[in-house]
Amino acid sequence: LTPAPIKAGSIVTAAVRIVLGGAPVRPTGVTCAGTIGGAKVRGVPKAIRGKASCTYRTTLAAKGKTLRGSVAFSARGERYVRRFAARLR
């Protein structure tokens, strides 16, 4: 997750490196899910060779709450999901 530490009111990016067989692979079907304190947050997916990422916009009112989310993608016919959680400062 970037930036570190994660602050309320900032834009947060969760990224996953994708390497299969020692070579970077371009993911397909990237989807983002996220919540802050039980409220849904929209994530913007992005896929480049070797990386899948989701960008979330947080609010100042979310200070002290936990951002939970997942980055899901497909690579070479397999579906993968990476989950994360971070407290907003």
C-alpha positions as CSV (number, residue, x, y, z in Angstrom):
1,L,0.0,0.0,0.0
2,T,1.2,3.5,-0.8
3,P,1.7,6.1,0.7
4,A,2.9,4.8,4.0
5,P,1.6,5.6,6.6
6,I,-1.8,5.9,5.1
7,K,-3.6,9.2,6.0
8,A,-7.3,10.0,5.8
9,G,-8.1,12.3,2.9
10,S,-5.4,10.9,0.7
11,I,-5.4,8.7,-2.4
12,V,-4.3,5.1,-1.5
13,T,-3.0,2.6,-4.0
14,A,-2.8,-1.1,-3.4
15,A,-0.6,-2.9,-5.9
16,V,0.3,-6.6,-6.5
17,R,3.4,-7.7,-8.5
18,I,2.6,-10.5,-10.9
19,V,5.4,-12.9,-11.9
20,L,4.8,-16.4,-13.3
21,G,7.6,-18.6,-14.3
22,G,10.1,-15.9,-13.5
23,A,8.6,-13.4,-16.1
24,P,6.2,-10.5,-15.5
25,V,2.7,-11.2,-16.8
26,R,0.0,-8.7,-17.8
27,P,-3.1,-9.4,-15.7
28,T,-6.7,-9.3,-17.1
29,G,-10.0,-8.6,-15.5
30,V,-8.7,-6.6,-12.6
31,T,-11.4,-5.8,-10.0
32,C,-11.3,-3.7,-6.9
33,A,-13.4,-3.9,-3.7
34,G,-13.1,-1.8,-0.6
35,T,-14.8,-0.6,2.6
36,I,-14.0,2.0,5.2
37,G,-15.7,1.4,8.4
38,G,-18.4,-0.7,6.7
39,A,-19.1,1.8,3.9
40,K,-18.2,0.8,0.4
41,V,-15.4,2.6,-1.4
42,R,-15.0,2.6,-5.1
43,G,-11.6,1.4,-6.4
44,V,-10.2,2.2,-9.8
45,P,-8.4,-0.8,-11.4
46,K,-5.3,-0.6,-13.5
47,A,-3.3,-3.3,-15.2
48,I,0.2,-3.1,-16.6
49,R,2.8,-5.8,-17.4
50,G,3.9,-7.3,-14.1
51,K,1.4,-5.3,-11.9
52,A,-2.3,-5.0,-11.0
53,S,-3.3,-2.1,-8.8
54,C,-6.4,-0.4,-7.3
55,T,-6.6,3.2,-6.3
56,Y,-9.0,4.4,-3.6
57,R,-9.9,7.9,-2.5
58,T,-10.3,8.3,1.2
59,T,-12.1,11.2,3.1
60,L,-10.9,13.1,6.1
61,A,-13.9,11.8,8.1
62,A,-12.4,8.3,7.8
63,K,-9.6,9.1,10.2
64,G,-9.1,6.3,12.7
65,K,-11.1,3.8,10.6
66,T,-9.8,0.8,8.8
67,L,-9.6,0.5,5.0
68,R,-10.2,-3.1,3.9
69,G,-10.1,-4.2,0.4
70,S,-9.0,-6.6,-2.3
71,V,-7.3,-6.7,-5.7
72,A,-8.6,-9.5,-7.9
73,F,-7.2,-10.4,-11.3
74,S,-6.7,-13.2,-13.8
75,A,-3.3,-14.3,-15.1
76,R,-2.8,-17.2,-17.5
77,G,-6.2,-18.6,-16.9
78,E,-6.0,-18.6,-13.1
79,R,-8.0,-16.2,-10.8
80,Y,-6.1,-14.6,-7.9
81,V,-7.3,-12.4,-5.0
82,R,-5.0,-10.4,-2.7
83,R,-6.7,-8.8,0.4
84,F,-5.4,-6.0,2.6
85,A,-6.3,-3.9,5.6
86,A,-4.8,-0.7,6.9
87,R,-5.8,1.8,9.6
88,L,-6.2,5.4,8.4
89,R,-4.2,8.0,10.4
